Amino acid sequence: MRVILVYDIATEFPQDQSRLNKVKNICRKYLHHLQKSVFEGDLTVSQLERLKTEILSVVDKERDFVVVYTIENPKGLNRQIITNTPDPTDNLI
C-alpha cells in the first residue's frame, strides 16, 4: 500500500530537537524523504505497524502531530510533480 506520513514535532525546548531527529530517522528507515516532514513510500501492513510503533515510542503524544495517509490501491493514485525538480522516490532499484 502507498503511505504518506506527515509530522509536526514541537520544538519549543532545546531537548525537543533530539526527538525531531529520532522521528525523522525512523521515517527514513521505511519511507522516502520528500520534503521537510513529508515522507512517502510503499509498505506492507506489518511494516506500517512497525513504523507507527517506533514513532509512538518517541513522540510526545500531547505536543506532537503525526498523520499517516494510506492508499490501498495505488494504481488509482494520480501523482504529478509539476516542477523541474527530480523525483526523490525515483531512485528505486
Stockholm file with secondary structure:
# STOCKHOLM 1.0

chainA/1-93         MRVILVYDIATEFPQDQSRLNKVKNICRKYLHHLQKSVFEGDLTVSQLERLKTEILSVVDKERDFVVVYTIENPKGLNRQIITNTPDPTDNLI
#=GR chainA/1-93 SS CEEEEEEECCCSSTTHHHHHHHHHHHHHHHSEEEETTEEEEECCHHHHHHHHHHHHTTSCTTTCEEEEEEESCGGGCCCCCCSSSCCTTCCCC
#=GC SS_cons        CEEEEEEECCCSSTTHHHHHHHHHHHHHHHSEEEETTEEEEECCHHHHHHHHHHHHTTSCTTTCEEEEEEESCGGGCCCCCCSSSCCTTCCCC
//
